[in-house]
């Protein structure tokens, strides 16, 4: 994901769910080796509460469909690797990105009632290398609740200089309403490193998402959620709440 806001475009010379809409809980450690894939479509791609499509005019848009999909390989011993991709439009000082490509690997395990997930995630933006970002992450899940922290280890945080040390803390809950329907909610906080705040002039902010997920058929899930963030007076219209509808098929 990758929050490059409208006002950052100006400050950084034309300067980001999965990923997209909710944080997924770590899978149980007792996994079997194998390859899985997913493909989806959303009416708008938001990440950490911020729009990932910035138009030429910079105006707010509610409908900017994004195609998304990925591959995951589970080694069956707790280790995994994967790739996730999405269409978008993010201008930057090094060009305009029209795609996001994420590469990650990690290890899942369990201790008592807790499921843990640790790993490293690299965000790549072809055509706009200044946006590339690397994070280390760790998550703990108890039943339907997941607490996750991501820590930036790259020099930039999605195009913001001196971003190393920026952190992101999130809490996600999935509450079943019936066998095929669940209520999903999450809240997250971005803690910009002091250097990143001094460079960009942007404050820390809180994002949120609340919605429903319906398993329409085995492997196919339809979602509807309202997602956004505070501090839109500083970050711009990309932080404003939007209704996002999506469809995802896993196979």
C-alpha positions as CSV (number, residue, x, y, z in Angstrom):
1,X,0.0,0.0,0.0
2,X,1.1,3.9,-0.2
3,X,-0.3,7.2,0.8
4,X,1.0,9.9,-1.5
5,X,-1.4,12.8,-0.9
6,X,-2.4,15.6,-3.2
7,X,-0.5,18.2,-1.1
8,X,2.6,16.0,-1.1
9,X,2.6,16.4,-4.9
10,X,3.1,20.1,-4.6
11,X,5.6,19.8,-1.8
12,X,7.7,17.1,-3.5
13,X,7.5,18.5,-7.0
14,X,4.4,16.7,-8.2
15,X,4.5,14.9,-5.0
16,X,0.4,5.0,-0.9
17,X,-5.8,-2.4,1.4
18,X,-3.8,-6.2,1.0
19,X,-4.0,-5.0,1.1
20,X,-6.6,-2.6,-0.2
21,X,-9.6,-2.5,2.2
22,X,-8.7,-4.5,5.3
23,X,-5.8,-6.1,7.1
24,X,-6.1,-9.8,6.9
25,X,-5.4,-12.0,10.0
26,X,-2.3,-14.2,9.8
27,X,-3.1,-17.7,8.6
28,X,-2.8,-20.6,11.1
29,X,0.7,-22.2,11.4
30,X,-0.6,-25.6,10.5
31,X,-0.6,-24.9,6.7
32,X,0.1,-27.1,3.8
33,X,2.5,-26.3,1.0
34,X,1.0,-24.9,-2.1
35,X,0.4,-22.0,-4.4
36,X,-2.7,-19.8,-4.2
37,X,-3.9,-16.8,-6.2
38,X,-6.4,-14.0,-6.1
39,X,-7.9,-11.4,-8.5
40,X,-10.2,-8.5,-7.7
41,X,-11.7,-5.2,-8.7
42,X,-12.5,-2.2,-6.5
43,X,-14.2,1.0,-7.3
44,X,-11.4,3.0,-5.7
45,X,-8.0,1.8,-4.2
46,X,-7.3,3.3,-0.8
47,X,-4.3,2.4,1.3
48,X,-4.0,3.5,5.0
49,X,-7.0,5.7,4.4
50,X,-5.6,7.6,1.4
51,X,-6.7,7.5,-2.3
52,X,-4.2,5.8,-4.6
53,X,-5.5,7.5,-7.7
54,X,-4.5,11.2,-8.1
55,X,-6.0,12.8,-11.2
56,X,-4.3,15.3,-13.5
57,X,-6.5,18.0,-12.0
58,X,-6.1,16.9,-8.4
59,X,-9.8,16.9,-7.9
60,X,-11.6,14.4,-5.6
61,X,-12.9,11.3,-7.4
62,X,-15.2,8.6,-6.0
63,X,-15.0,6.2,-8.9
64,X,-11.5,5.2,-10.0
65,X,-11.7,1.4,-10.6
66,X,-8.5,-0.6,-9.8
67,X,-7.7,-4.1,-10.9
68,X,-5.8,-6.1,-8.3
69,X,-4.4,-9.6,-7.9
70,X,-1.6,-11.6,-6.4
71,X,0.1,-15.0,-5.9
72,X,1.2,-16.6,-2.7
73,X,3.3,-19.7,-2.0
74,X,3.2,-21.4,1.4
75,X,6.1,-23.7,2.1
76,X,4.0,-25.6,4.6
77,X,6.4,-25.0,7.5
78,X,5.3,-21.5,8.4
79,X,7.4,-19.7,5.7
80,X,5.7,-18.0,2.8
81,X,6.4,-15.6,-0.1
82,X,4.1,-13.6,-2.3
83,X,3.4,-10.9,-4.7
84,X,0.4,-8.5,-4.9
85,X,-0.3,-5.9,-7.6
86,X,-2.8,-3.0,-8.2
87,X,-3.5,-0.4,-10.9
88,X,-3.3,3.2,-9.6
89,X,-2.1,6.6,-10.6
90,X,0.5,8.4,-8.4
91,X,2.5,11.3,-9.7
92,X,6.0,11.8,-8.2
93,X,9.2,13.8,-8.8
94,X,10.6,10.8,-10.7
95,X,7.5,10.1,-12.9
96,X,4.0,8.9,-12.6
97,X,3.3,5.4,-11.4
98,X,0.4,3.5,-12.9
99,X,0.9,0.3,-11.0
100,X,2.0,-1.0,-7.6
101,X,3.9,-4.2,-7.2
102,X,4.4,-5.6,-3.7
103,X,6.8,-8.4,-2.9
104,X,6.9,-10.0,0.5
105,X,8.0,-12.9,2.6
106,X,7.6,-14.0,6.1
107,X,7.0,-16.6,8.8
108,X,3.8,-17.5,10.6
109,X,3.6,-19.4,13.9
110,X,1.4,-19.9,16.9
111,X,2.0,-19.6,20.6
112,X,-1.0,-20.7,22.7
113,X,-4.2,-18.9,21.5
114,X,-2.1,-16.3,19.5
115,X,-1.3,-16.5,15.8
116,X,1.8,-14.5,14.8
117,X,3.0,-13.2,11.4
118,X,6.4,-11.5,10.8
119,X,8.0,-10.5,7.6
120,X,9.4,-7.9,5.1
121,X,7.4,-6.1,2.4
122,X,8.8,-4.2,-0.6
123,X,6.5,-1.8,-2.4
124,X,7.6,-1.1,-6.0
125,X,6.2,1.6,-8.3
126,X,7.4,1.1,-11.9
127,X,8.1,4.5,-13.5
128,X,8.3,6.3,-10.2
129,X,11.1,4.8,-8.2
130,X,11.1,7.6,-5.6
131,X,7.9,6.0,-4.2
132,X,9.5,2.6,-3.5
133,X,9.3,1.7,0.1
134,X,10.4,-1.2,2.3
135,X,8.8,-2.2,5.6
136,X,9.3,-4.8,8.3
137,X,6.1,-6.0,9.9
138,X,4.8,-8.1,12.8
139,X,1.2,-9.1,13.6
140,X,-0.6,-10.9,16.4
141,X,-4.1,-12.4,16.0
142,X,-6.5,-13.6,18.6
143,X,-9.6,-15.2,17.2
144,X,-11.1,-12.4,14.9
145,X,-8.9,-9.5,16.1
146,X,-5.5,-8.6,14.6
147,X,-2.9,-6.1,15.9
148,X,-0.2,-5.2,13.4
149,X,2.8,-2.9,13.3
150,X,4.9,-2.0,10.2
151,X,8.2,-0.1,10.4
152,X,9.9,1.6,7.4
153,X,13.5,0.7,6.8
154,X,14.0,2.4,3.5
155,X,15.2,6.0,3.3
156,X,11.9,7.2,1.8
157,X,8.4,6.6,2.9
158,X,6.3,6.5,-0.3
159,X,8.2,9.5,-1.7
160,X,8.7,11.4,1.5
161,X,12.4,12.0,2.2
162,X,13.9,11.0,5.6
163,X,11.1,8.5,6.0
164,X,13.2,5.8,7.6
165,X,11.7,5.0,11.1
166,X,8.1,5.8,10.1
167,X,5.7,3.4,11.8
168,X,2.2,2.2,11.2
169,X,0.0,0.6,13.9
170,X,-3.3,-1.0,13.0
171,X,-6.1,-2.9,14.7
172,X,-8.6,-5.0,12.6
173,X,-11.7,-6.9,13.6
174,X,-13.8,-9.3,11.6
175,X,-17.1,-10.2,13.3
176,X,-19.3,-12.9,11.7
177,X,-22.9,-12.0,11.3
178,X,-23.8,-15.3,9.7
179,X,-21.9,-18.1,7.9
180,X,-21.4,-16.1,4.7
181,X,-21.5,-12.5,6.0
182,X,-19.1,-10.6,8.3
183,X,-18.7,-7.1,9.6
184,X,-15.1,-5.8,9.1
185,X,-13.6,-2.8,10.8
186,X,-10.1,-1.4,11.2
187,X,-8.3,1.6,12.6
188,X,-4.7,2.6,12.0
189,X,-2.3,5.3,12.9
190,X,0.7,6.6,10.8
191,X,3.6,7.8,12.9
192,X,5.8,9.8,10.6
193,X,9.5,9.9,11.6
194,X,10.6,13.3,12.8
195,X,12.8,13.8,9.8
196,X,9.8,12.9,7.5
197,X,7.6,15.4,9.3
198,X,10.3,18.1,9.0
199,X,10.8,17.4,5.3
200,X,7.2,17.2,4.3
201,X,5.4,19.3,6.8
202,X,2.7,16.7,7.2
203,X,1.4,15.4,10.6
204,X,0.7,11.9,11.9
205,X,-2.9,10.8,11.0
206,X,-5.5,8.2,11.8
207,X,-7.3,6.1,9.2
208,X,-10.4,3.9,9.5
209,X,-12.5,1.5,7.5
210,X,-15.8,-0.2,8.3
211,X,-17.9,-2.4,6.1
212,X,-19.3,-5.8,5.1
213,X,-17.9,-8.8,3.4
214,X,-20.2,-11.4,1.8
215,X,-19.0,-14.7,0.4
216,X,-21.3,-14.9,-2.6
217,X,-19.9,-18.3,-3.6
218,X,-17.0,-20.4,-2.6
219,X,-13.8,-18.3,-3.2
220,X,-15.7,-15.2,-4.3
221,X,-16.2,-12.3,-1.8
222,X,-18.1,-9.1,-2.3
223,X,-17.2,-6.1,-0.1
224,X,-18.6,-2.7,0.7
225,X,-16.8,-0.3,3.1
226,X,-16.4,3.3,4.0
227,X,-12.8,4.2,4.4
228,X,-10.9,7.4,5.0
229,X,-8.7,9.3,7.4
230,X,-8.5,12.5,9.5
231,X,-6.2,15.5,9.0
232,X,-7.6,16.1,5.5
233,X,-6.9,19.8,6.1
234,X,-3.2,18.9,5.9
235,X,-3.1,15.9,3.6
236,X,-5.8,16.9,1.2
237,X,-8.9,15.3,-0.4
238,X,-7.2,11.9,-0.6
239,X,-7.9,11.5,3.1
240,X,-11.7,12.1,2.8
241,X,-14.0,9.2,3.4
242,X,-15.2,7.2,0.4
243,X,-17.6,4.3,-0.1
244,X,-15.7,1.5,-1.8
245,X,-17.2,-1.6,-3.4
246,X,-15.1,-4.5,-4.4
247,X,-15.1,-8.1,-5.6
248,X,-12.3,-10.7,-5.0
249,X,-11.9,-14.3,-6.1
250,X,-9.4,-16.6,-4.6
251,X,-8.3,-19.8,-6.2
